[in-house]
Amino acid sequence: MIIDRYLLREIVKPLGGVCAVLVAVFVGYTLARYLTDAVEGVLPARTVLALVLLRTLVAIEVLLPVTLFLSIVMALGRLHSDYEMIALSASGVHPGRVTKVVLALAGLTAVVAAALALFVRPWAYDESYRLRARAAMELDVAGLEAGRFYERRRGNHVVFVERYDRPSGRMEGVFLHDEDGDTVRVTYTRQAFERFDAPTAQRMLVALDGRNYRIRLGEGRDRVSRFERVELPLKEEKVTPEYRRKAAPTAELARSSDRNDLAELQWRLTVPVSTVLLGLLGMQLSRTAPRRGKNARFGAAVLVYAAYYNAKVLAKTLVGNGTVGLVPGILWVDALLAALVAAMLWRQLRGTQWEQP
């Protein structure tokens, strides 16, 4: 038990550090991406943090298995480099005992990864898509700059302001273009400002002295109206984002007959399997000769994981477009990895000593 706890502690120590580094890198990249959208007025600044947190939850599903994989390579690689594995072998510790410790930790990590893939991943995607859709319906007046066109809803909604006095909040020469099916609405107002309606808790754009053009494409039924004052909501309360399979509940994907939906389902179901296989593979790749350095196999491990992950992404695409059948689907990638791990384990466990690579 003492040896088991020692091995477990040595693996868990780098696990937190590696995970923290990978999450920090991902958060930094995602934050820079969304801050750019916020600066350009495409995304309200107050939704940036929520989107970053949701995207991080999605990323942890992928980061957790690779973190376990790299941590095992680093921890056991150090034990090999410092002769500790040789000492354990001389004391009668069979390689299978180390395998059991790694398998137990990988199994626990696989349970967490499965929960993330099956439940947290679709929920986080759904929330992030809703935030993006809500942002597309909302005009962030504070982020506008005069003389620039701002597009939302894939170009169906365009805003342009000729002059904007930020201290007073007054805008001049405001142009609003909105498309809904075959109907185009264009509003031009000489002056406008933002007002918060306390009873409804809604932000309103107060337009003064302008005209509204309603155009029905292909019908010739156009209407022009002039107004002295009109209030336009800056946010639509009911937001229904378009269907995205990444945000679909796992049970819904299981009932679908669409190939892309089933490919997404297979991806989620194989996450715990790949977590265990990567843990066992990391144990094999950590085996190095003494004095070669504890991270001698780290670069090779990164390349192996990159090849495996890209192969799985490619397999998912091939299943979705019909090039590969639903059977074996994307399972052939994990089957190849399982065969490799089984061969390496058999070679190791057939003896009683730690063979040097």
N, C-alpha and C positions, 0 to 999 in steps of 0.2 A: 504493500500500500504506500509506503514511503517513496519508493521508486516511482510509482504511478503518479503520485502527487507532484513529485519533482519534475517529471516529464511534462505533466499538464501545465505546471506553473511556467516552465521554460517556453512553452508554446504560446500561452496566453499573454505573456509579457509583451512580445512584439505585436500581438494581435491588436491591442488597443492603439498602439502608436501608428501602425500601418493604416488601420482604419481611419484614424484621425487625419492623417496626411492625405489620404485619397479623398475623404469627404471635404477637407479644406480646399483641395485643388478643384473639385467639382463645384463647390459653393462659389469660389472665386470666379470661375469661368461663367457660371450661370448668372451670378450677380452682375458681372460686366455686361453680359448680353442684355439683361432686362433693364439695367440702368441706361443703356444706350437708347432703348425704346422709350424709356421715361423721359429722357432729355429731349428726344425728338417729338414728344407729345403723343406718341402712339399708345403709350401705356401709362395709366395714372400711377403716380409715385407710391401711393398708399397700398397698391396691390403687389408691389415688387417683392416685399418680404414674404408675403403669403405664397407667391409663386415659387420663390426660391426654396422655401421649406417643403412645399409639395413635390417639387422636382427632386429634392434631396431624398425624400422618402422613396421615390421611384428608383433613384440611383442606388440606394442601399441594397436593393435586391440583387443588383449585379456586383456591387462592391463587396458584399459580405463573403461570397464564395471565393473571390480572388484574394481577399484579405486573409482568409484562412489558409489558402494555398501558399501564399508568399510567406506567411508567418511560420508555417511548418517547415518550409525550405530554409528559412533563416535560422530558426531555433535548433532544429536537428542538425543543420549544417554546422553550427557552432559546436555541438556535442561531438560530431565526427572530427572536426578540426582540432579540438582540444583533447582528443584521445578518450573522451568520456564514454563513447560507445564501445570502444575496445575494453575499457575497464568494466563496463556492465556485462559484456560478453564473458570476460574472464571470471566474473562473479557468478556466472550461470544464468544470466538473464537472456532468454531467448528472444530473437527479433519479433516473434509473434506477440510478445507482451507489449512492445512499443506499438505494434499495429493495433492492438486492442485499445490503447489509450487514444491513439489518433482517430480510430473509428468511432469511439464514444464521443469525442469532441466534435467530429464531423457530423455525427448523427444529430447531436443537439443543435448545431448550427444549421443543419438541413431543415429541422422543424421550424426554426425562426424564418429561414429563407422561404419555406413553403407558405407560411402565413403571409409574408410580404408579397409573394408572387400571386397568390390566389385571392387575397382580400384587400391588402393595403394598396398594391399597385393599381388595380382598376379604380378604387376610390380616389386615390391621389390624382390619377389622370383625369377622372371625371370632374373633380373640383378645379383643377388647373384649367381645363377646357371651359368650364363655366366662368371662371374669372376672366379668361381671355375674351370670351364671347360678351361678357358684361362690359369689359373695357372697350370693346368694339362699338358698343351701343352708347357709350358715355363720352361726352365732350369734356376734356380736361382744360378748362379755360385758362387756368393758371400756367399751363405749360405751352400755351400758344405763343408763336412769334409772328410778328407782322411780316407780310410779304411771302409767306410760305403756304403751300398746299398740304393739307393733312388728310390722308385717306384712311378709311375704316371699312370694315366689312368687305374686304377684298376690292376696294375701289367703288363700292356702291354708295358710299357716304363720303363726301368731300367738303372740307371747311377751308375757307380762306378769309383772312383779315388784312385789310389794307393798312390800318394804323391801330396801335394798341398802347394806351396809356396805363401802365401797370399801377402806379400810385392810386389813381382814381378808379381803376377797373373798367374804364370806358373804352369801347372798341368802335371803330368807324369803318364803314365799307365792308360789312360782313356778308360773305357769300356762302350759302348752304346748298349743297346738291345731294339729293337722296333718290335712290332707285329702289322700287319695290315691284318686281315683276315687269309688267309693261307700262307701269306708271312712273313718271319722273316728276319730282317736285323740286323746284328751285326757288329759293328765298333770298332776296337781297334787301338789306336794311342799312340805312345810313348810320345809325347808332345802335349799340347794344351793350348790355351789362349783365352780370350774373346776380341772381337773387335767390336766397334760401327761403323756401316756404315752410315755416315752422309747423303748421297743422298737418301737412302731408310728409314732412321731413324729406323734401325733395328739392334738388337744385334746379332752378329755372333760368332760362336765357330770355331776358326781356329785350325784345326787338322794337325799335322805334322808327316810324316813318319809313316804310319799306313796301315791297311788292312781293307777291307770291305767285308763282307760275306752276300750274298743274298740267302736265302733258301726258296724253295717252298715246303711246307709240302705235302707229299703224291705223289709228281710228280717226285722227283729225279733230278730236274733241278736246281742245285745249281751253284752259280757263285762267284768266289773269285777275287777281284781286289786289287791291291796295289797302293798307292798314296803317293806322297811326301808332298802335301799340298792340303787341301780341306776346304771349309768354309760351315758350317752347320748353318741354322737359329735356333736361340734359342726360337723362338716364331712363331706360325702359326697365320696368321692374321685372317683367316676365322674360327670362332668357332661356331659350331652348337650344343648346348647341347641337350641331349636326352629329350624326352617329359616328363614333370612333370606336373601333374594336378594342383598342388598348384600354378604353374606359368602360367596356362592357363587363358586367359581372360574369364570373366564371361559369355559373349555372346557365346563363343565357348563351354563352359560347358553346356549351355542351349540347344545347338544343338546336344549334344552327347547322345548316347544311352548306354554308359558304366555306370555300376552301381557305380563304384568308382568316376567317374566324377560327377554324379548326387548327390552323397553323399557330395562331396566337394561343389557343388552348394547350397545344402540345408544348409550346415554349414554357408556359407556366407550370405544367405538370412535371416537366423534366428538370426544373430548377433544384429541387431537393436531391434528385439523383446525381446531377452534375456536381453538387456541393460535396457529397460523400466521395465521389470519384476523384475530384480535385484534391481533396484532403489526402487520400491514399497515394495519389500520384506525387504530391508534394513530399511525402515521406520517402519515396523512392529517389526523387531528384535531389534530395538533401545529402545523399551518401557521397561523401568526398574523402579523399585520402588525407591523413593528418598533415598539418602545416600548409595546406593549400589555401587556407583562408576560409572563414565561415560563410562568406558570400560567393564562393567560387561558382556555384551553380545558379546564382540569382538571375543573371542575364539570360541563361538558357531557359529558366523557368518562366520568365516574362515572355520570351518568344513562343514557348509552347502554349501558354495561355492565350496569347494573341491569335495564334493559329487556330486553336480550338474555338474561341469565341467567334472569330470571323467565319469559320466553317459552319457554325451553328446559325449565324445570321443569314449566310448564303442558303443554307438548307431551308430555313423558314421562308425565304423569298421564292425558292424553287417549288416548294409545296403550294404556296399561295398562287403562283401563276400556272400551276398544273404540270410543270416539267417533271416533278417527282410526285408519286402517288401518296395518298394519305397513309398508306402502309408501304414502306417503313416511315414515311413522313420525315421529321427531323430526328427521329430516334436513332438513325444509323450513325450519326455523329457521336452520340453517347455510347452506342454499342462498340464503336471502334475504340473509344477511350476506355471502356470497360475491359475490352480484350487486352489492350496494352497494359492496364493496371494489373489484371489477373496474371499475365505472363511475368511481369516484374515481381509480383508477390510470390508466385510459385517458385521462381528462381531464388528468392530470398529465404522463404520459409522452409525450403527443403533441407536446409542445413541448420546447424546450431550455432554457427559463428557469424559474426558480421564480416562479410567479404568486402574487401576494398575494391572499388570500381576500377 
